[in-house]
Amino acid sequence: MKFNLRNEEKNARYSTAATDERETVRSTEVEPNKATRAGVYAFSIVVFAIGFSLAMAATFAFVNVFTVAASALVGLLLAYAVRVCPQWERVVVLRFGRFNRIAGPGLYFVIPFAEYTAIHVDQRTMTSAFTAEAALTADLVPVDVDAILFWMVWDPQKACMEVENYPKAVLWSAQTAMRDALGQVNLANLSMRRKQIDRELQEVMSEKCEQWGITVMSVEIRNIFIPKELQDAMSKEAQAERERNARVILAEVEKDISEMFVEAAEVYDQNPSAMQLRAMNLAYEGAKDGKGMLLVPSGLAEGFDPGKLFK
C-alpha cells in the first residue's frame, strides 16, 4: 500500500512538473494575428440590403406585411446567390449533392436551391501544434513530446470529398506517426536524432496525406519531456561516465610517464655522468629561490666534484 502511494505521489509530481514546463512554453507563444473575413460578411449584408431595397421600391405602392416579407426574401436570395471569396480561400460548390466546381477567389455565383457551398478551404500554410503523451521509446521509457506540423491544402476537392474532417485527420495521423517514430528510438539517442525523426515524420505524413489533397511541408519537434526520476538517473549516469573517462585518461598518462622513466633510467644506467648532471640540476632547482636550505647527502655531494664529473 505504501509503495502504491509513493508511486502515485511521484506520478503526481511528474505531471505537475511537466504541466509547468508546457505552460512556460505556451507563455512564449506570440499573440494570434489572423486575417479577418469581416469583408465577406459585410458584402453579404450589402447585397441583402440592395435586394431588399429594390424589392421594396418595386412594391412601394403596396406596402404591407407581405410585401416587406417578400422583399426580405428577395434580399436573402440575392445574398445567397451573389458571394465573394477571399484570396486565400477556395469554395467547393455542389449542385444537387454532386460536386460541380471549385469557386474563388473573388466574386462567384450560386444558384439558389440547386447549388450550395459544401466547405471553405483555406489554402495558406497551416501550423498545428500536437502532442504525443506517454509515448514509449524503444527501451520502454514514457516521454511526452510537443511538435509543430506545417501543412497546406493543394486540392480542395480531395480535402472535401476524401476525408470527413481533414484538420482532425491530419493531427491524429501526426500523433500516430510520432508514436511510431519514437517507438523505434532509444531514449539516449532521441535528442541526437531529432532532425532525422522530423524528416521521417515529414515523409510518412506526406505519403499518407497526399491522397487527401494535403501537402505536409515539415514536422518540427519542440520539446521532449521525460520523468524527473529518469532525469536524475541520466544525470548520475553521465557523471559516472565522465569520471570513468577521467580515470582512463589518468591511467594512460601514468603509463606514458612510467615508460619515460624507464627510458630515462636506461640512459642514466648507461651513462653515470648523465645521472650526476641530473642530480646537480635537481639540487639547483631546489635551492634557486633562496628560501630554504639544501642538505646534500655524501653520495650526492660527489656529483659536485669536478674531477669525478669530467674524469
C-alpha positions as CSV (number, residue, x, y, z in Angstrom):
1,M,0.0,0.0,0.0
2,K,2.8,2.4,0.9
3,F,4.6,1.5,-2.4
4,N,1.5,2.4,-4.4
5,L,1.1,5.7,-2.6
6,R,4.7,6.6,-3.3
7,N,4.2,5.8,-7.0
8,E,1.1,8.0,-7.1
9,E,2.9,10.8,-5.4
10,K,5.8,10.5,-7.9
11,N,3.5,10.5,-10.8
12,A,1.6,13.5,-9.5
13,R,4.9,15.4,-9.1
14,Y,6.0,14.5,-12.6
15,S,2.6,15.5,-14.0
16,T,2.8,18.9,-12.2
17,A,6.4,19.5,-13.4
18,A,5.5,18.6,-17.0
19,T,2.5,20.8,-16.9
20,D,4.5,23.7,-15.6
21,E,7.1,23.2,-18.4
22,R,4.3,23.2,-21.0
23,E,2.8,26.3,-19.6
24,T,6.2,28.0,-19.8
25,V,6.5,27.0,-23.4
26,R,3.0,28.3,-24.2
27,S,3.6,31.6,-22.5
28,T,6.3,32.3,-25.0
29,E,4.0,32.0,-28.0
30,V,3.0,35.2,-29.8
31,E,-0.4,36.6,-30.0
32,P,-2.5,35.4,-32.9
33,N,-2.7,37.7,-35.9
34,K,-5.3,36.1,-38.1
35,A,-6.7,37.5,-41.3
36,T,-10.3,38.6,-40.9
37,R,-13.4,37.7,-43.0
38,A,-15.3,40.8,-42.0
39,G,-15.3,42.0,-45.6
40,V,-17.1,38.8,-46.7
41,Y,-19.9,39.3,-44.2
42,A,-20.1,43.0,-44.9
43,F,-20.5,42.2,-48.6
44,S,-23.4,39.8,-47.9
45,I,-25.1,42.4,-45.8
46,V,-24.8,45.0,-48.5
47,V,-26.1,42.6,-51.1
48,F,-29.1,41.8,-48.9
49,A,-29.7,45.5,-48.4
50,I,-29.6,46.1,-52.1
51,G,-32.0,43.3,-52.9
52,F,-34.4,44.3,-50.1
53,S,-34.3,48.0,-51.2
54,L,-35.0,47.1,-54.8
55,A,-37.9,44.9,-53.9
56,M,-39.3,47.5,-51.6
57,A,-39.0,50.1,-54.3
58,A,-40.9,47.9,-56.8
59,T,-43.7,47.4,-54.3
60,F,-43.7,50.8,-52.7
61,A,-47.3,51.5,-53.7
62,F,-48.5,48.3,-51.9
63,V,-46.5,48.4,-48.7
64,N,-47.8,45.8,-46.1
65,V,-46.5,42.9,-44.1
66,F,-46.5,40.6,-47.1
67,T,-44.5,43.0,-49.3
68,V,-41.9,43.5,-46.5
69,A,-41.6,39.8,-46.1
70,A,-41.3,39.3,-49.9
71,S,-38.7,42.0,-50.1
72,A,-36.7,40.4,-47.3
73,L,-36.9,37.0,-49.1
74,V,-35.6,38.6,-52.3
75,G,-32.7,40.2,-50.3
76,L,-31.9,36.8,-48.8
77,L,-32.0,35.0,-52.2
78,L,-29.7,37.7,-53.7
79,A,-27.3,37.5,-50.8
80,Y,-27.3,33.7,-51.2
81,A,-26.7,33.8,-54.9
82,V,-24.0,36.5,-55.1
83,R,-21.0,35.9,-52.9
84,V,-17.3,36.8,-52.5
85,C,-14.4,34.6,-51.6
86,P,-11.1,35.9,-50.0
87,Q,-7.8,35.4,-51.9
88,W,-6.6,32.6,-49.7
89,E,-9.8,30.6,-49.8
90,R,-11.4,28.2,-52.3
91,V,-15.0,27.1,-52.1
92,V,-16.3,23.7,-53.0
93,V,-19.7,24.1,-54.7
94,L,-22.2,21.1,-55.0
95,R,-25.1,21.0,-57.4
96,F,-27.9,18.7,-56.2
97,G,-25.5,17.0,-53.9
98,R,-22.8,16.3,-56.6
99,F,-19.5,18.1,-57.0
100,N,-19.8,20.9,-59.5
101,R,-16.8,23.2,-59.3
102,I,-14.2,25.0,-57.2
103,A,-15.1,28.7,-56.9
104,G,-13.0,31.7,-55.9
105,P,-11.2,33.7,-55.2
106,G,-13.2,36.8,-55.8
107,L,-16.9,37.1,-56.8
108,Y,-18.8,33.9,-57.6
109,F,-22.5,33.0,-58.0
110,V,-24.6,30.2,-56.6
111,I,-27.9,29.0,-58.0
112,P,-30.4,29.1,-55.1
113,F,-32.0,25.8,-54.1
114,A,-29.8,24.0,-56.7
115,E,-26.3,24.7,-55.5
116,Y,-24.7,25.2,-52.2
117,T,-21.2,25.7,-50.8
118,A,-20.0,22.5,-49.0
119,I,-16.8,23.9,-47.5
120,H,-14.5,26.8,-47.4
121,V,-10.9,25.6,-47.8
122,D,-8.0,27.8,-46.6
123,Q,-5.0,27.2,-48.9
124,R,-2.5,29.1,-46.8
125,T,0.3,27.3,-44.9
126,M,-1.3,26.0,-41.7
127,T,0.6,25.5,-38.4
128,S,-0.8,22.9,-36.0
129,A,0.7,22.0,-32.6
130,F,0.2,18.5,-31.4
131,T,1.5,16.3,-28.6
132,A,2.3,12.6,-28.0
133,E,1.8,12.0,-24.3
134,A,3.3,9.0,-22.6
135,A,4.8,7.7,-25.8
136,L,7.0,4.7,-25.3
137,T,10.6,4.7,-26.7
138,A,12.4,1.6,-27.9
139,D,13.6,1.0,-24.4
140,L,10.1,1.4,-22.9
141,V,10.6,4.8,-21.4
142,P,7.4,7.0,-21.4
143,V,8.1,10.5,-22.8
144,D,5.9,13.5,-23.7
145,V,6.7,15.2,-27.0
146,D,5.4,18.6,-28.3
147,A,5.7,19.2,-32.0
148,I,4.5,21.6,-34.8
149,L,3.1,20.5,-38.1
150,F,3.3,22.7,-41.2
151,W,0.9,21.7,-43.9
152,M,-1.3,23.1,-46.6
153,V,-4.3,22.0,-48.8
154,W,-3.4,22.0,-52.5
155,D,-6.6,20.2,-53.8
156,P,-9.8,21.5,-52.1
157,Q,-11.9,18.8,-53.9
158,K,-10.0,15.9,-52.4
159,A,-9.9,17.6,-48.9
160,C,-13.7,17.9,-49.1
161,M,-14.5,14.5,-50.7
162,E,-11.9,12.1,-49.4
163,V,-11.9,12.8,-45.7
164,E,-14.7,13.9,-43.3
165,N,-12.6,16.4,-41.2
166,Y,-9.2,17.0,-42.8
167,P,-7.7,19.1,-40.0
168,K,-8.5,16.5,-37.4
169,A,-7.4,13.7,-39.6
170,V,-4.0,15.4,-40.2
171,L,-3.4,15.9,-36.4
172,W,-4.4,12.4,-35.5
173,S,-2.2,11.0,-38.2
174,A,0.7,13.1,-36.9
175,Q,0.2,11.8,-33.4
176,T,0.2,8.2,-34.6
177,A,3.3,8.7,-36.8
178,M,5.1,10.4,-33.9
179,R,4.4,7.5,-31.6
180,D,5.6,5.0,-34.2
181,A,8.8,7.0,-34.7
182,L,9.5,7.3,-31.0
183,G,9.0,3.5,-30.6
184,Q,12.0,2.9,-32.8
185,V,14.5,5.1,-31.0
186,N,16.1,4.7,-27.6
187,L,15.9,7.5,-25.1
188,A,19.7,8.0,-25.2
189,N,19.5,8.7,-29.0
190,L,16.3,10.6,-29.0
191,S,17.8,14.1,-28.7
192,M,20.6,13.4,-31.2
193,R,18.1,12.1,-33.8
194,R,15.5,14.9,-33.6
195,K,16.3,16.1,-37.1
196,Q,16.2,12.6,-38.5
197,I,12.8,12.0,-36.8
198,D,11.5,15.2,-38.2
199,R,12.4,14.1,-41.7
200,E,11.0,10.6,-41.3
201,L,7.7,12.1,-39.9
202,Q,7.5,14.5,-42.9
203,E,7.9,11.7,-45.4
204,V,5.4,9.4,-43.6
205,M,2.8,12.2,-43.3
206,S,3.3,13.4,-46.9
207,E,2.6,9.9,-48.2
208,K,-0.5,9.5,-46.1
209,C,-2.0,12.9,-46.6
210,E,-1.3,13.1,-50.4
211,Q,-4.5,11.2,-51.1
212,W,-6.4,13.9,-49.2
213,G,-5.0,16.7,-51.3
214,I,-2.8,17.9,-48.5
215,T,0.9,18.5,-48.5
216,V,3.0,18.2,-45.3
217,M,5.9,20.6,-45.6
218,S,7.7,19.9,-42.3
219,V,7.3,18.4,-38.8
220,E,9.4,20.0,-36.0
221,I,9.8,18.7,-32.5
222,R,9.8,21.5,-30.0
223,N,10.2,19.8,-26.6
224,I,10.8,16.4,-25.1
225,F,9.6,15.8,-21.5
226,I,11.0,12.8,-19.6
227,P,10.1,11.8,-16.0
228,K,12.0,13.7,-13.2
229,E,13.3,10.5,-11.7
230,L,14.8,9.4,-15.0
231,Q,16.4,12.8,-15.5
232,D,18.2,12.3,-12.1
233,A,19.3,8.8,-13.2
234,M,20.6,10.0,-16.5
235,S,22.5,12.8,-14.8
236,K,24.2,10.4,-12.5
237,E,25.0,8.1,-15.4
238,A,26.6,11.0,-17.3
239,Q,28.6,11.9,-14.2
240,A,29.8,8.3,-13.8
241,E,30.7,8.1,-17.4
242,R,32.8,11.3,-17.2
243,E,34.6,10.1,-14.1
244,R,35.3,6.8,-15.8
245,N,36.8,8.7,-18.8
246,A,38.9,10.9,-16.5
247,R,40.3,7.8,-14.7
248,V,41.1,6.1,-18.0
249,I,42.9,9.2,-19.2
250,L,44.8,9.5,-15.9
251,A,45.9,5.8,-16.2
252,E,47.1,6.3,-19.8
253,V,49.1,9.4,-18.7
254,E,50.7,7.5,-15.8
255,K,51.6,4.6,-18.2
256,D,53.2,7.1,-20.6
257,I,55.2,8.7,-17.7
258,S,56.3,5.3,-16.4
259,E,57.6,4.4,-19.9
260,M,59.5,7.7,-20.0
261,F,61.0,6.9,-16.5
262,V,62.1,3.5,-17.7
263,E,63.8,5.0,-20.8
264,A,65.4,7.7,-18.6
265,A,66.7,5.0,-16.2
266,E,68.3,3.1,-19.0
267,V,70.0,6.3,-20.2
268,Y,71.3,7.0,-16.6
269,D,72.4,3.4,-16.2
270,Q,74.5,3.5,-19.4
271,N,76.0,7.0,-18.7
272,P,76.8,7.7,-15.0
273,S,77.8,11.3,-15.9
274,A,74.2,12.0,-17.0
275,M,73.0,10.8,-13.6
276,Q,75.4,13.2,-11.9
277,L,74.3,16.1,-14.1
278,R,70.7,15.3,-13.3
279,A,71.5,15.3,-9.6
280,M,73.1,18.8,-9.9
281,N,70.1,20.1,-11.8
282,L,67.7,18.8,-9.1
283,A,69.8,20.5,-6.4
284,Y,69.8,23.7,-8.3
285,E,66.0,23.6,-8.8
286,G,65.6,23.0,-5.1
287,A,67.8,25.9,-3.9
288,K,67.4,28.6,-6.6
289,D,64.7,30.5,-4.8
290,G,66.8,31.0,-1.8
291,K,64.0,30.4,0.7
292,G,65.3,27.1,2.0
293,M,68.4,25.2,3.0
294,L,69.6,22.2,0.9
295,L,71.2,19.3,2.7
296,V,73.2,17.2,0.2
297,P,74.0,13.6,1.2
298,S,77.5,12.4,0.8
299,G,76.7,10.3,-2.2
300,L,75.0,13.2,-3.9
301,A,77.8,15.6,-3.0
302,E,80.2,13.5,-5.0
303,G,78.3,14.7,-8.1
304,F,79.6,18.2,-7.4
305,D,83.3,17.1,-7.6
306,P,84.5,18.4,-11.0
307,G,87.3,15.8,-11.0
308,K,84.8,13.0,-10.9
309,L,82.3,14.7,-13.2
310,F,84.8,15.3,-16.0
311,K,87.1,12.3,-15.4
